[in-house]
């Protein structure tokens, strides 16, 4: 279990295109789950998701002793797109939900192409 936590707290700039895209989409899934968890605990789950994930990225950089700024920014963006998707679906705003999905896929494809 400690090894899993250590691995999660190690920032990494993935060079393999498929791994990079999968990790980005996984961050969006984390955002969906985080929003769903926070929606039951607070009235502002999107705001709390943004703050909590930013704090996690800061903790990750502190533990690792290095900040990969763009990696952290992209991870946070993926989480926030997932949280925005969940929020939009909950509010039945399908246009916004579609925009979150399209943005997530566009970033994943752009990152994949850059590494291919």
C-alpha positions in Angstrom: 0.0 0.0 0.0 2.8 2.4 0.8 4.4 1.7 -2.6 1.1 2.6 -4.3 0.9 5.9 -2.4 4.5 6.7 -3.2 3.9 6.0 -6.9 0.9 8.3 -6.8 3.0 11.1 -5.2 5.6 10.9 -7.9 5.1 13.3 -10.8 5.9 11.9 -14.2 6.0 13.3 -17.7 4.8 10.3 -19.8 6.5 10.0 -23.2 4.4 7.1 -24.5 1.4 8.6 -26.4 -1.1 6.0 -25.3 -0.1 6.2 -21.7 -0.2 10.0 -21.7 -3.7 10.0 -23.2 -4.9 7.3 -20.8 -3.5 9.1 -17.8 -5.2 12.4 -18.9 -8.6 10.7 -19.3 -8.1 8.9 -16.0 -7.6 12.3 -14.3 -11.0 13.3 -15.8 -12.5 10.2 -14.2 -10.9 11.2 -10.9 -12.7 14.6 -11.3 -16.1 12.9 -11.8 -15.6 10.8 -8.7 -14.3 13.7 -6.7 -17.2 15.9 -7.6 -19.7 13.1 -6.8 -18.1 12.6 -3.4 -18.0 16.3 -2.6 -21.6 16.9 -3.9 -22.8 14.9 -0.9 -20.6 16.9 1.5 -20.7 20.5 0.4 -22.8 23.0 -1.5 -19.9 24.0 -3.7 -18.4 20.7 -5.0 -16.8 22.2 -8.1 -15.0 24.8 -6.0 -13.9 22.3 -3.4 -12.7 19.9 -6.1 -10.5 22.6 -7.7 -9.0 23.5 -4.3 -8.5 19.9 -3.1 -6.9 18.7 -6.3 -4.6 21.8 -6.4 -3.6 21.0 -2.8 -2.9 17.4 -3.8 -0.7 18.5 -6.7 1.2 20.8 -4.3 1.6 17.9 -1.9 2.9 15.7 -4.7 5.5 18.3 -5.7 6.6 18.7 -2.0 7.0 15.0 -1.4 8.8 14.5 -4.7 11.0 17.5 -4.2 10.2 18.7 -7.7 7.4 20.5 -9.5 6.6 19.5 -13.1 4.5 22.6 -13.6 2.9 21.6 -17.0 2.3 18.0 -15.8 0.5 19.4 -12.7 -1.5 21.9 -14.7 -2.6 19.3 -17.2 -3.5 16.8 -14.4 -5.6 19.6 -12.6 -7.2 20.5 -16.0 -8.2 16.8 -16.5 -9.7 16.6 -13.0 -11.6 19.8 -13.5 -13.0 18.8 -16.8 -14.2 15.6 -15.2 -15.7 17.5 -12.3 -17.4 19.9 -14.7 -18.8 17.0 -16.6 -20.3 15.5 -13.5 -21.7 18.9 -12.4 -23.2 19.5 -15.8 -24.8 16.1 -16.0 -26.3 16.5 -12.5 -27.7 19.9 -13.5 -28.9 18.4 -16.8 -26.9 20.8 -18.9 -26.1 18.6 -21.7 -24.4 21.3 -23.8 -21.9 21.9 -21.0 -21.4 18.2 -20.5 -20.7 17.7 -24.2 -18.2 20.6 -24.1 -16.4 19.0 -21.2 -16.2 15.7 -23.0 -15.1 17.3 -26.2 -12.4 19.4 -24.4 -11.1 16.3 -22.6 -10.9 14.3 -25.8 -9.3 17.2 -27.7 -6.5 17.5 -25.1 -6.0 13.8 -25.0 -5.7 13.5 -28.8 -3.4 16.6 -28.9 -1.1 15.1 -26.3 -1.2 11.8 -28.0 -0.3 13.3 -31.4 2.5 15.4 -29.9 4.1 12.3 -28.5 3.6 10.0 -31.5 
